[in-house]
Amino acid sequence: MRKLLLAGCLFVLLNDISAQDPHYSQFYSSPLTLNPALTGKFFGSLRVAGNYRNQWPAIDNAFTTVTASADFHVMQDRIASNDTWGVGVMGFSDRSSAGSAVGAVKFNYASVSTAYHKGLDEEGFQQIGAGFQITYANMLINTSQMNFEDQLTPLGFTNVTSEIFNNATLKSSYIDVNAGLLYNGSTTDRNNFYFGISMYHINRPKQYFTGAEYLLNPRTTVHAGGYFPVGINSTLHLSALHSMQGATTETMFGGAIQLSANADVEKPTSLYIGSWVRMKDAIIPYLGLEFGDFRFGATYDYNTSSLKTASMNRGGIELSLIYTLRPSQERPINCPKF
């Protein structure tokens, strides 16, 4: 049953490339896949982020996604003190049918992004920013790892398919253009709120294989969030997004409470406990730990959609780790965090 469902998923992928892009439940911990305008939008001089997602592990580890990114500030001594200019790089890999040694379908991406954030007040508490990203994408289909309907027998996929690939690996590559806008503001040194909109695949790149062409639909995401104190040593973080690509939509919302063990120090150790919800799909508990310049996060998608029978409610585990090099001598600048 699991292999049958996986074969169906791959069939849909090959016949409808307009399906939704790979995504993270911890979208707030993968800034450069959420909005190019988040490039350089952090307090510090360097941010390095890593993300790992294993989706539907009960169905042959159907999708495995890994991202690594780094962004930093440039020319701070040549622009206004309340402005920020960021540059970032990102590598992104998504593998389908990861239960096999090499995977049947693999996407690899390499991106370069930049964003400029213009201060709207002297202190830089209010900023509006615009970001731009160029991505080189490469797609490979390993036909030797694929199963087709005519191979299915009562004993499993044992027949020889009539499809003719000669065990070839199909390849396609393209250049992708992405952009976004972001507003960020604070009213005190303990709160922050933001609103952003991004569009990926603006140029509708073409995915081409022998005898077939697909145009990739643009993905538009509206997202917002913020945090505010709810006690002396606790802060509530909230965030949400709505994403649209072709006929597919995704809506997520939720939050986490930050409990600081030593809130009076410059870099307190904090525990995060919360949950997000992906509408009509999953409940996503979150547990995080912040210490020094590191923040670690873990989520687990508890599947609630019609797929829960095949997935056994196991939507997938996701891990994130963010390192932010923060100066200790400067006044903190509130930036989007979740």
C-alpha positions, 0 to 999 in steps of 0.5 A, a space after each residue: 500500500 505504501 509503495 502504491 501510494 508513493 507511485 501515485 504521488 510520483 505520477 502526479 508530480 510528473 504530470 502536474 509540475 504546478 503542484 506546490 513547492 517544497 515547504 517547511 513547517 518551520 517557515 520562520 526558521 528558513 528566511 531565504 525560502 520564505 521571502 528574499 526581503 528577509 535577507 539581512 533582516 536580523 540583529 547581528 553581522 552574520 546569520 547561518 541557518 540549516 533546515 532538515 525535513 523528512 515528510 511522510 516517513 511512513 511512506 518510504 520517506 517520500 520527501 526529504 528536504 535540506 537547506 543551508 543558508 548564510 546572509 550578512 550585512 554589507 557597506 554599513 559604514 557607507 549607508 545611513 545608520 538606520 538602513 540595512 543592506 543584506 546579501 545572502 546565499 543558499 543551497 537547497 535540496 529536495 529528494 522524492 522517494 528517499 526510501 531508495 538509495 538515491 531517490 527517484 526525483 531530485 531538485 537542487 537549487 543554488 541561490 544568491 539574494 540581496 535586500 535593502 531595508 530603509 529606515 523610516 525613523 531615526 532609530 531604525 525601529 520602523 523599516 521597509 525593505 525590498 529583496 531580490 533573488 536569483 536561483 539556479 535550479 536542477 531537476 533529475 529523474 532517475 527512471 530506474 527508481 520509478 514504478 508504474 501502474 502496469 508493473 503492479 501485481 498482487 505480489 507488488 511491482 513485479 511486472 516489467 513496465 512498457 515505458 521505455 527509458 533505457 534506465 536513463 536519468 532525465 535532467 532539466 535546469 533553469 534560472 528562477 527569479 524571486 522577489 519580496 517586500 517586508 515591513 518591520 516595526 517596534 514600539 518598545 524594545 520588547 516587541 516587534 511586528 512585521 508583514 511581508 509578501 513574496 513571489 517566487 518563479 516570477 519568470 515562470 521558468 520552463 522545466 524541459 524533458 525530452 518530449 515534454 515541457 512544463 511551466 512552473 507556476 508563480 508562488 505568492 506568499 503573504 506572511 506576518 508575525 510579531 512578539 510581545 512580552 507577557 511577563 517579566 521573563 516570558 514573550 509570546 511569538 506569533 506568526 502566520 502565512 498564506 501561500 498560493 501556487 496554481 490551484 494549490 493553497 497553504 495556510 499556517 498559523 500558530 505561536 510559541 511562548 519564550 521562557 527565559 531563564 536569565 532574562 537580565 543578561 545580554 544573551 539569555 538562555 530560553 525555552 520555546 514551547 508552542 504549536 502551529 497548524 496547517 489548515 486541513 493537513 496537520 497539527 505541528 507541536 514546536 519545541 525550541 532552545 536558544 543559548 548564546 548565539 544559537 537557536 535550535 527548533 524541532 517540530 513534528 507534523 501530526 497528520 490530520 488530513 485524509 492521508 492520515 490512514 496511509 501516513 499513520 498520522 506521521 506527517 514528518 519531523 523537522 529540525 532547524 538550527 540558526 546561528 547569529 553572530 551578535 555583537 555585545 556592545 551595540 543596542 539590540 535592534 528588534 527584528 522578525 524572529 518567528 
